[in-house]
Amino acid sequence: MAILRAEEEAKVRELFAGLERPVELLVALGPEETPLPGARDIDFGAETLRVCEELAALGDTVTVRSEQEPEGFPRFPAVAIRPEGRDVGLRYDGLPWGYELGSLVGGILEAGKAEPTLRAESLEQLAALDRDLALDVFVTPT
Amino acid sequence: MLLAYRLALASDRVTATAIEANEFPRLAEEMEVYAVPRIAVNGVPQWDGSVPEAEFLRRVLSASSS
C-alpha cells in the first residue's frame, strides 16, 4: 500500500524539488521494544525503511540507507535526518506514519534549507548557548 | 516538532528527536506522556502542546538553566 495519496505525493515531490541541499535518511534498525497490544504483527523496522524509501523516491536529492544498530541510537527503529549526510542531531524514533509522516517530511524540508529559518532574535540566543540541549518531542500518529 | 528541528539545525549544541509515544511505551510512561506533543528537555518533561517560536525558546532555555 502506498504511504501517500496521489495528490499528496505530487505535493511532496514538488516540495522536495525545492531542496537547497541533499538530505540523507539513515534508518537505524535493531531490537525493538515490545509494542502495544494489537500492534505486534507490524515489523516496525521494515515499515520504517519502506516509508523512507518511498519518500526518497519522490526527490532526486533525498537518499536513504539503513544500518543495523549504529552507535548513538538508544531506540529502534529510528531515522536520522542528515543534511549533506552529516549528523546534526535530527531524529525520528519509531515508525513515522499517519499524522506523523508530516513531521518526517517537515524535517527533510527543514534539513534541505541552506540557512536556518529561525527569527534573528532566536538565532542570537542560540549563538550564546553555553550548554547542550536535547529536545525530545513525544508524538502520536493519530 | 518542526520548531525543535529548526533549533537543532541552527545550533550544534541542540539535538531534536521526535519519539513515537505508542511505540516506546516504557519511555512514554517514564515521561508521563498523557497528551501530545509533550516536550522534554535534557530528559526532563516540561510541557504539553505547541507554542510560538519565542515562547518555545524561552521555555527550553529556562528549563535547561534550572
N, CA and C atoms of all chains as a GROMACS GRO file, in nm:
protein
  624
    1MET      N    1   0.085  -0.120   0.000
    1MET     CA    2   0.000   0.000   0.000
    1MET      C    3   0.088   0.125   0.000
    2ALA      N    4   0.053   0.221  -0.083
    2ALA     CA    5   0.132   0.344  -0.089
    2ALA      C    6   0.110   0.424   0.040
    3ILE      N    7   0.213   0.497   0.081
    3ILE     CA    8   0.202   0.572   0.206
    3ILE      C    9   0.134   0.706   0.186
    4LEU      N   10   0.133   0.756   0.062
    4LEU     CA   11   0.072   0.886   0.036
    4LEU      C   12  -0.033   0.872  -0.074
    5ARG      N   13  -0.136   0.956  -0.066
    5ARG     CA   14  -0.233   0.961  -0.175
    5ARG      C   15  -0.167   1.033  -0.293
    6ALA      N   16  -0.223   1.012  -0.413
    6ALA     CA   17  -0.161   1.066  -0.534
    6ALA      C   18  -0.136   1.217  -0.524
    7GLU      N   19  -0.236   1.290  -0.472
    7GLU     CA   20  -0.220   1.436  -0.467
    7GLU      C   21  -0.115   1.476  -0.363
    8GLU      N   22  -0.107   1.398  -0.253
    8GLU     CA   23  -0.004   1.426  -0.152
    8GLU      C   24   0.134   1.398  -0.210
    9GLU      N   25   0.142   1.289  -0.285
    9GLU     CA   26   0.269   1.251  -0.346
    9GLU      C   27   0.319   1.362  -0.440
   10ALA      N   28   0.228   1.417  -0.518
   10ALA     CA   29   0.265   1.524  -0.611
   10ALA      C   30   0.315   1.646  -0.534
   11LYS      N   31   0.249   1.675  -0.423
   11LYS     CA   32   0.287   1.792  -0.342
   11LYS      C   33   0.427   1.771  -0.282
   12VAL      N   34   0.449   1.652  -0.226
   12VAL     CA   35   0.580   1.624  -0.163
   12VAL      C   36   0.690   1.628  -0.270
   13ARG      N   37   0.659   1.574  -0.388
   13ARG     CA   38   0.757   1.576  -0.498
   13ARG      C   39   0.796   1.720  -0.532
   14GLU      N   40   0.695   1.806  -0.535
   14GLU     CA   41   0.718   1.948  -0.565
   14GLU      C   42   0.804   2.014  -0.455
   15LEU      N   43   0.771   1.982  -0.329
   15LEU     CA   44   0.847   2.040  -0.217
   15LEU      C   45   0.991   1.990  -0.218
   16PHE      N   46   1.010   1.862  -0.243
   16PHE     CA   47   1.145   1.805  -0.245
   16PHE      C   48   1.228   1.863  -0.361
   17ALA      N   49   1.162   1.900  -0.468
   17ALA     CA   50   1.234   1.959  -0.582
   17ALA      C   51   1.297   2.093  -0.543
   18GLY      N   52   1.242   2.154  -0.438
   18GLY     CA   53   1.293   2.285  -0.394
   18GLY      C   54   1.404   2.275  -0.290
   19LEU      N   55   1.447   2.155  -0.254
   19LEU     CA   56   1.552   2.142  -0.153
   19LEU      C   57   1.682   2.207  -0.202
   20GLU      N   58   1.745   2.280  -0.111
   20GLU     CA   59   1.868   2.352  -0.149
   20GLU      C   60   1.995   2.271  -0.127
   21ARG      N   61   1.983   2.160  -0.057
   21ARG     CA   62   2.098   2.071  -0.039
   21ARG      C   63   2.044   1.928  -0.018
   22PRO      N   64   2.129   1.827  -0.045
   22PRO     CA   65   2.082   1.689  -0.034
   22PRO      C   66   2.053   1.650   0.111
   23VAL      N   67   1.961   1.559   0.129
   23VAL     CA   68   1.925   1.510   0.261
   23VAL      C   69   1.928   1.357   0.258
   24GLU      N   70   2.003   1.302   0.354
   24GLU     CA   71   2.010   1.156   0.365
   24GLU      C   72   1.927   1.110   0.485
   25LEU      N   73   1.851   1.004   0.464
   25LEU     CA   74   1.778   0.942   0.575
   25LEU      C   75   1.854   0.816   0.613
   26LEU      N   76   1.903   0.813   0.736
   26LEU     CA   77   1.971   0.693   0.786
   26LEU      C   78   1.872   0.619   0.877
   27VAL      N   79   1.830   0.503   0.832
   27VAL     CA   80   1.735   0.424   0.911
   27VAL      C   81   1.815   0.328   0.999
   28ALA      N   82   1.801   0.347   1.130
   28ALA     CA   83   1.873   0.263   1.226
   28ALA      C   84   1.781   0.150   1.270
   29LEU      N   85   1.827   0.027   1.246
   29LEU     CA   86   1.746  -0.091   1.279
   29LEU      C   87   1.812  -0.167   1.393
   30GLY      N   88   1.728  -0.231   1.474
   30GLY     CA   89   1.782  -0.308   1.586
   30GLY      C   90   1.669  -0.363   1.669
   31PRO      N   91   1.701  -0.416   1.789
   31PRO     CA   92   1.599  -0.474   1.875
   31PRO      C   93   1.492  -0.371   1.910
   32GLU      N   94   1.366  -0.412   1.899
   32GLU     CA   95   1.256  -0.318   1.924
   32GLU      C   96   1.188  -0.348   2.056
   33GLU      N   97   1.138  -0.242   2.118
   33GLU     CA   98   1.062  -0.259   2.242
   33GLU      C   99   0.932  -0.333   2.210
   34THR      N  100   0.882  -0.412   2.305
   34THR     CA  101   0.756  -0.482   2.282
   34THR      C  102   0.646  -0.379   2.258
   35PRO      N  103   0.582  -0.386   2.141
   35PRO     CA  104   0.482  -0.284   2.110
   35PRO      C  105   0.352  -0.304   2.187
   36LEU      N  106   0.263  -0.209   2.174
   36LEU     CA  107   0.134  -0.217   2.241
   36LEU      C  108   0.054  -0.335   2.186
   37PRO      N  109  -0.041  -0.387   2.266
   37PRO     CA  110  -0.125  -0.497   2.217
   37PRO      C  111  -0.192  -0.459   2.085
   38GLY      N  112  -0.198  -0.553   1.994
   38GLY     CA  113  -0.264  -0.527   1.866
   38GLY      C  114  -0.167  -0.480   1.761
   39ALA      N  115  -0.049  -0.436   1.803
   39ALA     CA  116   0.048  -0.383   1.707
   39ALA      C  117   0.161  -0.483   1.684
   40ARG      N  118   0.151  -0.600   1.744
   40ARG     CA  119   0.266  -0.690   1.742
   40ARG      C  120   0.291  -0.754   1.606
   41ASP      N  121   0.193  -0.747   1.515
   41ASP     CA  122   0.213  -0.806   1.383
   41ASP      C  123   0.291  -0.715   1.290
   42ILE      N  124   0.315  -0.593   1.332
   42ILE     CA  125   0.384  -0.498   1.245
   42ILE      C  126   0.535  -0.511   1.264
   43ASP      N  127   0.606  -0.518   1.154
   43ASP     CA  128   0.752  -0.513   1.160
   43ASP      C  129   0.791  -0.366   1.148
   44PHE      N  130   0.808  -0.301   1.263
   44PHE     CA  131   0.827  -0.155   1.263
   44PHE      C  132   0.952  -0.113   1.185
   45GLY      N  133   1.059  -0.191   1.200
   45GLY     CA  134   1.183  -0.157   1.130
   45GLY      C  135   1.166  -0.162   0.979
   46ALA      N  136   1.107  -0.273   0.931
   46ALA     CA  137   1.088  -0.290   0.787
   46ALA      C  138   0.994  -0.183   0.731
   47GLU      N  139   0.890  -0.151   0.809
   47GLU     CA  140   0.795  -0.049   0.764
   47GLU      C  141   0.860   0.090   0.761
   48THR      N  142   0.943   0.118   0.860
   48THR     CA  143   1.012   0.248   0.864
   48THR      C  144   1.102   0.263   0.742
   49LEU      N  145   1.173   0.156   0.709
   49LEU     CA  146   1.260   0.159   0.591
   49LEU      C  147   1.176   0.179   0.464
   50ARG      N  148   1.062   0.111   0.458
   50ARG     CA  149   0.977   0.123   0.339
   50ARG      C  150   0.924   0.267   0.324
   51VAL      N  151   0.881   0.327   0.436
   51VAL     CA  152   0.831   0.465   0.432
   51VAL      C  153   0.941   0.558   0.381
   52CYS      N  154   1.063   0.540   0.434
   52CYS     CA  155   1.174   0.628   0.395
   52CYS      C  156   1.211   0.606   0.248
   53GLU      N  157   1.206   0.483   0.203
   53GLU     CA  158   1.238   0.456   0.062
   53GLU      C  159   1.133   0.519  -0.030
   54GLU      N  160   1.008   0.513   0.012
   54GLU     CA  161   0.904   0.574  -0.071
   54GLU      C  162   0.919   0.726  -0.076
   55LEU      N  163   0.958   0.785   0.038
   55LEU     CA  164   0.980   0.930   0.038
   55LEU      C  165   1.101   0.966  -0.050
   56ALA      N  166   1.208   0.887  -0.035
   56ALA     CA  167   1.330   0.917  -0.111
   56ALA      C  168   1.304   0.908  -0.262
   57ALA      N  169   1.210   0.823  -0.300
   57ALA     CA  170   1.178   0.808  -0.442
   57ALA      C  171   1.113   0.934  -0.499
   58LEU      N  172   1.070   1.024  -0.410
   58LEU     CA  173   1.000   1.145  -0.455
   58LEU      C  174   1.093   1.264  -0.475
   59GLY      N  175   1.221   1.246  -0.442
   59GLY     CA  176   1.313   1.360  -0.458
   59GLY      C  177   1.450   1.312  -0.503
   60ASP      N  178   1.505   1.376  -0.604
   60ASP     CA  179   1.636   1.336  -0.656
   60ASP      C  180   1.747   1.354  -0.553
   61THR      N  181   1.727   1.449  -0.460
   61THR     CA  182   1.834   1.478  -0.363
   61THR      C  183   1.806   1.417  -0.226
   62VAL      N  184   1.701   1.333  -0.217
   62VAL     CA  185   1.672   1.264  -0.091
   62VAL      C  186   1.714   1.118  -0.108
   63THR      N  187   1.802   1.073  -0.019
   63THR     CA  188   1.851   0.935  -0.028
   63THR      C  189   1.824   0.862   0.103
   64VAL      N  190   1.831   0.732   0.097
   64VAL     CA  191   1.807   0.653   0.218
   64VAL      C  192   1.904   0.537   0.224
   65ARG      N  193   1.949   0.506   0.346
   65ARG     CA  194   2.026   0.385   0.368
   65ARG      C  195   1.994   0.336   0.508
   66SER      N  196   2.026   0.210   0.534
   66SER     CA  197   1.996   0.156   0.667
   66SER      C  198   2.120   0.093   0.727
   67GLU      N  199   2.122   0.089   0.860
   67GLU     CA  200   2.232   0.026   0.932
   67GLU      C  201   2.175  -0.053   1.048
   68GLN      N  202   2.237  -0.163   1.081
   68GLN     CA  203   2.197  -0.240   1.198
   68GLN      C  204   2.268  -0.184   1.322
   69GLU      N  205   2.191  -0.145   1.420
   69GLU     CA  206   2.240  -0.099   1.550
   69GLU      C  207   2.360  -0.003   1.541
   70PRO      N  208   2.346   0.105   1.468
   70PRO     CA  209   2.455   0.204   1.465
   70PRO      C  210   2.472   0.267   1.603
   71GLU      N  211   2.591   0.319   1.628
   71GLU     CA  212   2.618   0.382   1.758
   71GLU      C  213   2.534   0.508   1.775
   72GLY      N  214   2.499   0.537   1.899
   72GLY     CA  215   2.432   0.664   1.929
   72GLY      C  216   2.282   0.662   1.911
   73PHE      N  217   2.226   0.544   1.888
   73PHE     CA  218   2.080   0.534   1.875
   73PHE      C  219   2.025   0.453   1.993
   74PRO      N  220   1.955   0.518   2.086
   74PRO     CA  221   1.905   0.446   2.203
   74PRO      C  222   1.783   0.359   2.175
   75ARG      N  223   1.711   0.387   2.066
   75ARG     CA  224   1.588   0.314   2.036
   75ARG      C  225   1.583   0.277   1.888
   76PHE      N  226   1.514   0.167   1.859
   76PHE     CA  227   1.498   0.123   1.720
   76PHE      C  228   1.352   0.090   1.694
   77PRO      N  229   1.303   0.111   1.570
   77PRO     CA  230   1.376   0.178   1.463
   77PRO      C  231   1.383   0.328   1.488
   78ALA      N  232   1.476   0.393   1.420
   78ALA     CA  233   1.487   0.538   1.426
   78ALA      C  234   1.537   0.588   1.291
   79VAL      N  235   1.507   0.713   1.263
   79VAL     CA  236   1.554   0.775   1.139
   79VAL      C  237   1.634   0.899   1.174
   80ALA      N  238   1.757   0.906   1.126
   80ALA     CA  239   1.835   1.030   1.138
   80ALA      C  240   1.819   1.107   1.007
   81ILE      N  241   1.782   1.233   1.020
   81ILE     CA  242   1.765   1.320   0.902
   81ILE      C  243   1.895   1.398   0.888
   82ARG      N  244   1.972   1.369   0.783
   82ARG     CA  245   2.109   1.418   0.775
   82ARG      C  246   2.132   1.507   0.652
   83PRO      N  247   2.137   1.640   0.674
   83PRO     CA  248   2.168   1.729   0.562
   83PRO      C  249   2.309   1.700   0.510
   84GLU      N  250   2.322   1.682   0.382
   84GLU     CA  251   2.451   1.651   0.319
   84GLU      C  252   2.521   1.533   0.388
   85GLY      N  253   2.442   1.441   0.443
   85GLY     CA  254   2.497   1.321   0.505
   85GLY      C  255   2.561   1.343   0.641
   86ARG      N  256   2.543   1.463   0.699
   86ARG     CA  257   2.603   1.492   0.830
   86ARG      C  258   2.500   1.473   0.941
   87ASP      N  259   2.546   1.419   1.056
   87ASP     CA  260   2.456   1.406   1.170
   87ASP      C  261   2.450   1.540   1.243
   88VAL      N  262   2.336   1.606   1.236
   88VAL     CA  263   2.322   1.735   1.305
   88VAL      C  264   2.221   1.725   1.420
   89GLY      N  265   2.187   1.602   1.456
   89GLY     CA  266   2.101   1.584   1.573
   89GLY      C  267   1.952   1.584   1.545
   90LEU      N  268   1.913   1.553   1.422
   90LEU     CA  269   1.770   1.545   1.390
   90LEU      C  270   1.729   1.398   1.381
   91ARG      N  271   1.630   1.361   1.464
   91ARG     CA  272   1.590   1.220   1.468
   91ARG      C  273   1.438   1.207   1.470
   92TYR      N  274   1.395   1.093   1.419
   92TYR     CA  275   1.258   1.050   1.442
   92TYR      C  276   1.267   0.907   1.493
   93ASP      N  277   1.227   0.884   1.617
   93ASP     CA  278   1.233   0.749   1.674
   93ASP      C  279   1.097   0.682   1.661
   94GLY      N  280   1.095   0.570   1.589
   94GLY     CA  281   0.969   0.498   1.570
   94GLY      C  282   0.930   0.498   1.424
   95LEU      N  283   0.815   0.439   1.398
   95LEU     CA  284   0.764   0.434   1.260
   95LEU      C  285   0.686   0.561   1.230
   96PRO      N  286   0.734   0.642   1.136
   96PRO     CA  287   0.661   0.766   1.104
   96PRO      C  288   0.542   0.736   1.013
   97TRP      N  289   0.425   0.730   1.069
   97TRP     CA  290   0.307   0.703   0.986
   97TRP      C  291   0.194   0.793   1.033
   98GLY      N  292   0.085   0.790   0.955
   98GLY     CA  293  -0.030   0.874   0.988
   98GLY      C  294   0.010   1.021   0.991
   99TYR      N  295  -0.041   1.089   1.089
   99TYR     CA  296  -0.017   1.232   1.103
   99TYR      C  297   0.133   1.261   1.113
  100GLU      N  298   0.208   1.168   1.174
  100GLU     CA  299   0.350   1.193   1.199
  100GLU      C  300   0.439   1.179   1.076
  101LEU      N  301   0.384   1.127   0.968
  101LEU     CA  302   0.460   1.129   0.844
  101LEU      C  303   0.495   1.274   0.808
  102GLY      N  304   0.404   1.364   0.845
  102GLY     CA  305   0.426   1.506   0.821
  102GLY      C  306   0.548   1.560   0.896
  103SER      N  307   0.576   1.506   1.015
  103SER     CA  308   0.693   1.551   1.090
  103SER      C  309   0.821   1.512   1.017
  104LEU      N  310   0.822   1.391   0.962
  104LEU     CA  311   0.941   1.346   0.890
  104LEU      C  312   0.960   1.427   0.761
  105VAL      N  313   0.851   1.446   0.688
  105VAL     CA  314   0.860   1.526   0.565
  105VAL      C  315   0.906   1.668   0.600
  106GLY      N  316   0.847   1.724   0.707
  106GLY     CA  317   0.885   1.858   0.752
  106GLY      C  318   1.032   1.864   0.791
  107GLY      N  319   1.079   1.760   0.858
  107GLY     CA  320   1.220   1.754   0.897
  107GLY      C  321   1.312   1.752   0.776
  108ILE      N  322   1.271   1.679   0.673
  108ILE     CA  323   1.351   1.673   0.549
  108ILE      C  324   1.355   1.811   0.484
  109LEU      N  325   1.239   1.877   0.481
  109LEU     CA  326   1.233   2.010   0.418
  109LEU      C  327   1.320   2.110   0.494
  110GLU      N  328   1.315   2.103   0.628
  110GLU     CA  329   1.398   2.194   0.708
  110GLU      C  330   1.547   2.165   0.686
  111ALA      N  331   1.580   2.035   0.687
  111ALA     CA  332   1.721   1.996   0.670
  111ALA      C  333   1.772   2.033   0.531
  112GLY      N  334   1.681   2.044   0.436
  112GLY     CA  335   1.719   2.076   0.298
  112GLY      C  336   1.739   2.224   0.273
  113LYS      N  337   1.717   2.305   0.378
  113LYS     CA  338   1.738   2.451   0.362
  113LYS      C  339   1.883   2.485   0.392
  114ALA      N  340   1.939   2.572   0.314
  114ALA     CA  341   2.081   2.606   0.330
  114ALA      C  342   2.105   2.693   0.454
  115GLU      N  343   2.005   2.771   0.492
  115GLU     CA  344   2.020   2.862   0.606
  115GLU      C  345   1.913   2.833   0.711
  116PRO      N  346   1.944   2.857   0.841
  116PRO     CA  347   1.842   2.838   0.945
  116PRO      C  348   1.722   2.929   0.921
  117THR      N  349   1.605   2.884   0.963
  117THR     CA  350   1.484   2.961   0.934
  117THR      C  351   1.424   3.026   1.059
  118LEU      N  352   1.503   3.034   1.166
  118LEU     CA  353   1.451   3.097   1.288
  118LEU      C  354   1.461   3.249   1.280
  119ARG      N  355   1.388   3.316   1.371
  119ARG     CA  356   1.396   3.462   1.378
  119ARG      C  357   1.536   3.504   1.423
  120ALA      N  358   1.574   3.625   1.387
  120ALA     CA  359   1.709   3.674   1.419
  120ALA      C  360   1.734   3.671   1.570
  121GLU      N  361   1.632   3.708   1.649
  121GLU     CA  362   1.647   3.708   1.796
  121GLU      C  363   1.674   3.567   1.847
  122SER      N  364   1.606   3.469   1.789
  122SER     CA  365   1.624   3.330   1.833
  122SER      C  366   1.766   3.284   1.800
  123LEU      N  367   1.813   3.321   1.682
  123LEU     CA  368   1.949   3.281   1.641
  123LEU      C  369   2.053   3.341   1.734
  124GLU      N  370   2.029   3.466   1.775
  124GLU     CA  371   2.122   3.530   1.870
  124GLU      C  372   2.126   3.455   2.002
  125GLN      N  373   2.009   3.420   2.052
  125GLN     CA  374   2.003   3.347   2.180
  125GLN      C  375   2.072   3.211   2.168
  126LEU      N  376   2.052   3.146   2.056
  126LEU     CA  377   2.114   3.014   2.037
  126LEU      C  378   2.266   3.026   2.023
  127ALA      N  379   2.310   3.132   1.960
  127ALA     CA  380   2.455   3.151   1.942
  127ALA      C  381   2.524   3.169   2.076
  128ALA      N  382   2.449   3.221   2.175
  128ALA     CA  383   2.507   3.245   2.308
  128ALA      C  384   2.495   3.123   2.399
  129LEU      N  385   2.439   3.015   2.348
  129LEU     CA  386   2.415   2.895   2.430
  129LEU      C  387   2.547   2.834   2.477
  130ASP      N  388   2.556   2.811   2.610
  130ASP     CA  389   2.681   2.758   2.664
  130ASP      C  390   2.665   2.616   2.718
  131ARG      N  391   2.556   2.550   2.679
  131ARG     CA  392   2.532   2.412   2.727
  131ARG      C  393   2.460   2.335   2.618
  132ASP      N  394   2.463   2.202   2.630
  132ASP     CA  395   2.396   2.119   2.531
  132ASP      C  396   2.248   2.102   2.566
  133LEU      N  397   2.166   2.098   2.464
  133LEU     CA  398   2.022   2.081   2.484
  133LEU      C  399   1.972   1.963   2.402
  134ALA      N  400   1.912   1.866   2.470
  134ALA     CA  401   1.849   1.755   2.399
  134ALA      C  402   1.698   1.772   2.410
  135LEU      N  403   1.636   1.801   2.297
  135LEU     CA  404   1.491   1.820   2.295
  135LEU      C  405   1.424   1.691   2.250
  136ASP      N  406   1.336   1.638   2.334
  136ASP     CA  407   1.256   1.522   2.296
  136ASP      C  408   1.113   1.567   2.282
  137VAL      N  409   1.052   1.536   2.169
  137VAL     CA  410   0.913   1.573   2.148
  137VAL      C  411   0.832   1.443   2.129
  138PHE      N  412   0.748   1.413   2.225
  138PHE     CA  413   0.668   1.291   2.216
  138PHE      C  414   0.545   1.318   2.130
  139VAL      N  415   0.526   1.228   2.034
  139VAL     CA  416   0.417   1.247   1.938
  139VAL      C  417   0.340   1.116   1.923
  140THR      N  418   0.222   1.126   1.863
  140THR     CA  419   0.148   1.005   1.827
  140THR      C  420   0.095   1.023   1.685
  141PRO      N  421   0.073   0.911   1.615
  141PRO     CA  422   0.034   0.922   1.475
  141PRO      C  423  -0.110   0.964   1.452
  142THR      N  424  -0.193   0.966   1.559
  142THR     CA  425  -0.335   0.997   1.537
  142THR      C  426  -0.375   1.124   1.610
  143MET      N  427   0.688   1.997   1.633
  143MET     CA  428   0.810   1.922   1.607
  143MET      C  429   0.907   2.001   1.520
  144LEU      N  430   0.849   2.076   1.426
  144LEU     CA  431   0.938   2.146   1.332
  144LEU      C  432   1.022   2.252   1.401
  145LEU      N  433   0.965   2.317   1.503
  145LEU     CA  434   1.043   2.418   1.576
  145LEU      C  435   1.165   2.354   1.641
  146ALA      N  436   1.146   2.236   1.702
  146ALA     CA  437   1.258   2.166   1.764
  146ALA      C  438   1.364   2.133   1.659
  147TYR      N  439   1.320   2.086   1.544
  147TYR     CA  440   1.413   2.056   1.434
  147TYR      C  441   1.488   2.184   1.390
  148ARG      N  442   1.414   2.294   1.382
  148ARG     CA  443   1.479   2.420   1.339
  148ARG      C  444   1.587   2.462   1.438
  149LEU      N  445   1.558   2.445   1.567
  149LEU     CA  446   1.658   2.480   1.669
  149LEU      C  447   1.783   2.394   1.653
  150ALA      N  448   1.762   2.265   1.630
  150ALA     CA  449   1.876   2.173   1.616
  150ALA      C  450   1.959   2.207   1.492
  151LEU      N  451   1.892   2.249   1.386
  151LEU     CA  452   1.963   2.285   1.264
  151LEU      C  453   2.041   2.415   1.281
  152ALA      N  454   1.991   2.500   1.371
  152ALA     CA  455   2.054   2.631   1.388
  152ALA      C  456   2.170   2.627   1.488
  153SER      N  457   2.179   2.522   1.570
  153SER     CA  458   2.284   2.519   1.672
  153SER      C  459   2.344   2.380   1.686
  154ASP      N  460   2.478   2.375   1.690
  154ASP     CA  461   2.546   2.246   1.710
  154ASP      C  462   2.521   2.190   1.849
  155ARG      N  463   2.476   2.277   1.940
  155ARG     CA  464   2.456   2.232   2.079
  155ARG      C  465   2.319   2.170   2.101
  156VAL      N  466   2.232   2.178   2.000
  156VAL     CA  467   2.095   2.132   2.017
  156VAL      C  468   2.068   2.007   1.933
  157THR      N  469   2.004   1.907   1.995
  157THR     CA  470   1.954   1.793   1.918
  157THR      C  471   1.803   1.788   1.937
  158ALA      N  472   1.734   1.733   1.839
  158ALA     CA  473   1.588   1.726   1.845
  158ALA      C  474   1.542   1.588   1.797
  159THR      N  475   1.467   1.520   1.883
  159THR     CA  476   1.418   1.387   1.849
  159THR      C  477   1.267   1.381   1.867
  160ALA      N  478   1.198   1.341   1.762
  160ALA     CA  479   1.056   1.308   1.775
  160ALA      C  480   1.049   1.164   1.819
  161ILE      N  481   0.968   1.136   1.919
  161ILE     CA  482   0.958   0.999   1.969
  161ILE      C  483   0.812   0.955   1.962
  162GLU      N  484   0.790   0.848   1.888
  162GLU     CA  485   0.654   0.797   1.872
  162GLU      C  486   0.615   0.729   2.004
  163ALA      N  487   0.525   0.792   2.078
  163ALA     CA  488   0.497   0.750   2.216
  163ALA      C  489   0.439   0.608   2.225
  164ASN      N  490   0.353   0.571   2.130
  164ASN     CA  491   0.291   0.437   2.137
  164ASN      C  492   0.392   0.326   2.119
  165GLU      N  493   0.497   0.357   2.047
  165GLU     CA  494   0.594   0.253   2.013
  165GLU      C  495   0.696   0.231   2.124
  166PHE      N  496   0.710   0.330   2.209
  166PHE     CA  497   0.806   0.319   2.319
  166PHE      C  498   0.732   0.345   2.450
  167PRO      N  499   0.640   0.253   2.486
  167PRO     CA  500   0.551   0.277   2.599
  167PRO      C  501   0.624   0.294   2.732
  168ARG      N  502   0.735   0.225   2.750
  168ARG     CA  503   0.805   0.238   2.879
  168ARG      C  504   0.857   0.380   2.898
  169LEU      N  505   0.922   0.431   2.792
  169LEU     CA  506   0.976   0.567   2.799
  169LEU      C  507   0.861   0.668   2.812
  170ALA      N  508   0.752   0.644   2.737
  170ALA     CA  509   0.637   0.735   2.743
  170ALA      C  510   0.580   0.739   2.884
  171GLU      N  511   0.581   0.624   2.951
  171GLU     CA  512   0.530   0.619   3.088
  171GLU      C  513   0.624   0.696   3.182
  172GLU      N  514   0.754   0.672   3.163
  172GLU     CA  515   0.852   0.746   3.245
  172GLU      C  516   0.836   0.896   3.230
  173MET      N  517   0.808   0.938   3.109
  173MET     CA  518   0.797   1.082   3.080
  173MET      C  519   0.655   1.133   3.100
  174GLU      N  520   0.570   1.045   3.153
  174GLU     CA  521   0.431   1.081   3.184
  174GLU      C  522   0.362   1.147   3.065
  175VAL      N  523   0.368   1.078   2.953
  175VAL     CA  524   0.308   1.134   2.831
  175VAL      C  525   0.158   1.099   2.829
  176TYR      N  526   0.075   1.197   2.859
  176TYR     CA  527  -0.070   1.177   2.854
  176TYR      C  528  -0.132   1.260   2.743
  177ALA      N  529  -0.060   1.360   2.696
  177ALA     CA  530  -0.108   1.443   2.586
  177ALA      C  531   0.013   1.472   2.497
  178VAL      N  532  -0.012   1.495   2.370
  178VAL     CA  533   0.099   1.524   2.278
  178VAL      C  534   0.073   1.655   2.205
  179PRO      N  535   0.176   1.723   2.155
  179PRO     CA  536   0.314   1.689   2.180
  179PRO      C  537   0.356   1.719   2.325
  180ARG      N  538   0.434   1.629   2.384
  180ARG     CA  539   0.492   1.655   2.516
  180ARG      C  540   0.640   1.683   2.493
  181ILE      N  541   0.689   1.791   2.551
  181ILE     CA  542   0.828   1.830   2.527
  181ILE      C  543   0.912   1.803   2.651
  182ALA      N  544   1.024   1.735   2.631
  182ALA     CA  545   1.119   1.711   2.740
  182ALA      C  546   1.252   1.776   2.701
  183VAL      N  547   1.318   1.835   2.801
  183VAL     CA  548   1.448   1.898   2.777
  183VAL      C  549   1.551   1.826   2.863
  184ASN      N  550   1.655   1.776   2.799
  184ASN     CA  551   1.760   1.700   2.868
  184ASN      C  552   1.700   1.592   2.958
  185GLY      N  553   1.600   1.522   2.905
  185GLY     CA  554   1.543   1.407   2.974
  185GLY      C  555   1.442   1.439   3.082
  186VAL      N  556   1.406   1.567   3.096
  186VAL     CA  557   1.308   1.605   3.199
  186VAL      C  558   1.183   1.661   3.129
  187PRO      N  559   1.065   1.602   3.157
  187PRO     CA  560   0.942   1.651   3.093
  187PRO      C  561   0.914   1.797   3.132
  188GLN      N  562   0.867   1.876   3.036
  188GLN     CA  563   0.847   2.018   3.063
  188GLN      C  564   0.705   2.065   3.041
  189TRP      N  565   0.651   2.048   2.921
  189TRP     CA  566   0.515   2.096   2.897
  189TRP      C  567   0.453   2.019   2.781
  190ASP      N  568   0.320   2.038   2.766
  190ASP     CA  569   0.247   1.976   2.656
  190ASP      C  570   0.196   2.086   2.564
  191GLY      N  571   0.195   2.057   2.435
  191GLY     CA  572   0.129   2.147   2.340
  191GLY      C  573   0.225   2.234   2.263
  192SER      N  574   0.174   2.288   2.152
  192SER     CA  575   0.256   2.372   2.064
  192SER      C  576   0.253   2.516   2.113
  193VAL      N  577   0.367   2.582   2.106
  193VAL     CA  578   0.375   2.725   2.142
  193VAL      C  579   0.455   2.797   2.033
  194PRO      N  580   0.439   2.931   2.021
  194PRO     CA  581   0.514   3.005   1.920
  194PRO      C  582   0.665   3.001   1.947
  195GLU      N  583   0.742   3.035   1.843
  195GLU     CA  584   0.888   3.021   1.847
  195GLU      C  585   0.953   3.088   1.969
  196ALA      N  586   0.920   3.216   1.994
  196ALA     CA  587   0.986   3.290   2.102
  196ALA      C  588   0.958   3.224   2.237
  197GLU      N  589   0.833   3.181   2.255
  197GLU     CA  590   0.795   3.117   2.381
  197GLU      C  591   0.861   2.978   2.393
  198PHE      N  592   0.867   2.907   2.283
  198PHE     CA  593   0.931   2.775   2.282
  198PHE      C  594   1.077   2.788   2.327
  199LEU      N  595   1.146   2.883   2.268
  199LEU     CA  596   1.288   2.902   2.301
  199LEU      C  597   1.303   2.948   2.446
  200ARG      N  598   1.215   3.038   2.490
  200ARG     CA  599   1.222   3.086   2.629
  200ARG      C  600   1.206   2.968   2.725
  201ARG      N  601   1.108   2.883   2.698
  201ARG     CA  602   1.083   2.769   2.788
  201ARG      C  603   1.200   2.671   2.786
  202VAL      N  604   1.253   2.645   2.668
  202VAL     CA  605   1.363   2.549   2.654
  202VAL      C  606   1.487   2.601   2.728
  203LEU      N  607   1.518   2.729   2.712
  203LEU     CA  608   1.637   2.786   2.776
  203LEU      C  609   1.619   2.791   2.926
  204SER      N  610   1.499   2.824   2.970
  204SER     CA  611   1.476   2.833   3.114
  204SER      C  612   1.479   2.693   3.176
  205ALA      N  613   1.428   2.593   3.105
  205ALA     CA  614   1.430   2.456   3.156
  205ALA      C  615   1.574   2.406   3.170
  206SER      N  616   1.658   2.440   3.075
  206SER     CA  617   1.793   2.384   3.075
  206SER      C  618   1.885   2.459   3.171
  207SER      N  619   1.843   2.576   3.219
  207SER     CA  620   1.930   2.650   3.310
  207SER      C  621   1.896   2.621   3.455
  208SER      N  622   1.782   2.550   3.478
  208SER     CA  623   1.741   2.526   3.616
  208SER      C  624   1.805   2.399   3.669
   0.00000   0.00000   0.00000
